[in-house]
């Protein structure tokens, strides 16, 4: 008798998840993915799943899957070495890894350089966590682990946004309040390709009700296609455009059009700036001062009953505190407010000036500035769950290459400041943060807000003072030493200059400690051998690692160098309960919070094992089973197993099956969500998929919490960063480190325009190139279909992606191509001063003549299917260099290249 | 009378191809065959450019050229407007594929597999010999539509009896319903918006409408 059932699942292949779906199983075979409309009322994406989720059936049955553990038989590693993988039993595989782990524990968890002997790299912006079961409990139980070998972050992520976003408004990523916003300025933001189901539906609804979005970017992305207007800006000149907007707002508009109360009462705009660039402070309390128009005197920012002056020059006495506690006592000197400094700074950046840099007409910049302010509805309010909040339906969003690398600071600052000028930061309709990863606790953004000494939010900056600076890096990328903003949360290592771990492995710069290879490297759902910049160099460094354990679904370019391959059950074969709801990456803004289950739809194929069972076995092998179970009890698997009125904790000396662990997790989650009333276990979740409870939409906005704690947004003047930069410089110079000097210049209190395109042009020249020989800017753009999750190796996803013009090709302006005698489909070489890649040409009108675009990262040479479908990859040609690294430790996907039609190619 | 039609709101479609993938799942189409797909179209000259995503497939015409040329009467219009193919009657001559102005028909003569050599379990499970060497195309997921008669549900409203592409659409760009029902969802959309049909001048009376803002 034939059977058919639908099994509830989630898909979290990318940070825009989770998406919900059901998979139909007919006679034990998965056949069809469908939306899970049973969850439509609580899921902001109405229970629908993005295109990538439809690839998961093929992913499971992919004949190229690894279905048994393997071990390497060729001790030599390298791209040209055959690993000689042979199938082994799980007992042998776990025994071999166990032997290595016990050897490491016997030697000590850190090596002679102080680095953790075990390293681990995971891809996908943290999404592997949603598939690795209780492996986080193993990692927690192990002890120090180095997460600083990057797999693309820094250059592929919205890096500067992560760091500055968290500093200014607890926005690890930043989004428009799309359901309420009526005017969105998008500098390369790509929500239609990157923000998943929730983003797509929110923006489609916004378009339907007449919201306007202006897309400013060098090529016409999917998002530009869906926007009201496309402004083809010269690459990497976005700050100049923003500064032009600010000039118009500050010098050409009546001041009253701005949100003066917001600037005065909710930002640092009225703070007084002393002559050396630091705040003028009260000599006794050291608190920053502002000018109180009621008293006609300078008072500390937290003085009750004041009416601060937003701008002006005042005669004031006070204390100025600089780097390393250097102090200046000032008597009756003339000082101006931070806002006045801003106004002066922006005077030079006229739209005409910006036009020369951005190649966007000055009239366009003036019009957009006017539209932005007109749509802001300054003075309007809206009621959300009984609370009256400002309504400012204008927002600014940024995309990759804009908000990372040099210029990322200026763009993030400009974006946040544009919002502040009209009071549209963290209020309905405005520009919002999504989640926190650096500030703690990470339960909600609001929970992470705590008062700092200067009236702003406290930020966990890595120390730069003499006593506490981390002189010798603890992680191989040196984030704790070089990047104060990267903080010290569990995510921080992955948010430092992760390429330095690779670069410095080869050769440490002057006065920097040697960077050792880890004794053991765990790799999961990441492929840095193709997903970083200068992938050839990264591949060579990986080959030097002595012992690599890869949790592997198929063979790929990184696990080509592995010693052990452990085949885990894929998405639809294993069990995991995750937290959902609240606010998260991309545009995941929910009206509910709760948990959702992923569960086996079929029996695992071959010898593949549930990741939780693998983690438990590894913990046993390492001799840390009790600590591992204890970590699970404390919540390392996602849900703490004990609450005020319930206790589902596991015995710490027992090796528990995955189902037992997840049943306890389900019961505890049920209790947590119902205040102990329900204790439904795994079977209930297998039937129902998820459990949620409603939450107030007020958590979307940080403004109410700021107001409650009487805190101001740290805008516009960056006194803290200025001091931190000076102190960091002092520390590095004391150590004889001069190679970070360019990066130190980024710590400006009011960042001026710099020739950002010129930095990449200079890099071309410095590496022996003549700019006229490399006339094109090579950029990349997100492919919704192929991004994340090895989707280029899924035939069906690759097939449907090809419906989008330019996939697996190099996109070029049709007019420019005609001048060069290049036609659609021609094979061309794309060459930087580093090396070249080849690909077919796709011609478009929607791209600047000086720009070419390659979507994705496809220079596979091992991954089955992908390697037989060649495509150009910019990762091959983008250099990895110190000079192209900004102060936050990131660079951007951009490089100057030459394009040459290959003779004789059809 | 009933006439089922599709309405695609081009202002909402983002070209994500989720409908394409959902259709492939629902109808188990072989590699390279897409009964539903979304075209990526560009008009204008730099920098005055417009890029539009256009879902296409069988237009379920009221006067379909494919029916006229079918020598075996395999292609018929159902009373509810769905243009269907009787695989038992189809001889795979391909006249219909040539006659269709929308390139909506496909004929596969040999079994093609996603990964070339070895059939996956789902491919084996869903392989249908009866669809080899016959014309295939979108049938508005007619099995689901027919189920509505048993359940009393409304196609286009209730997901169980609605085409897979419509259910899957992330942007709510695709809509399905009965154009003959004055109160239907699709009639409301057609009444409130500017629409066009593809190659309307050919006189095929397509059952696929596109919502578009002519001023854009």
Interface residues (C-beta under 8 A of the other chain):
Chain A: X26 X27 X29 X30 X31 X32 X33 X34 X35 X37 X45 X48 X49 X50 X51 X54 X55 X57 X58 X61 X62 X63 X64 X192 X193 X197 X200 X201 X204 X207 X208 X220 X222 X224 X225 X226 X230 X232 X784 X785 X795 X796 X797 X799 X800 X801 X803 X804 X805 X813 X814 X815 X844 X845 X846 X847 X848 X849 X864 X865
Chain B: X11 X12 X14 X15 X16 X17 X18 X20 X21 X22 X24 X25 X26 X28 X31 X32 X34 X37 X38 X39 X40 X42 X44 X45 X46 X47 X49 X50 X51 X52 X53 X114 X115 X117 X118 X120 X121 X122 X123 X124 X125 X126 X159 X164 X167 X168 X169 X170 X171 X172 X173
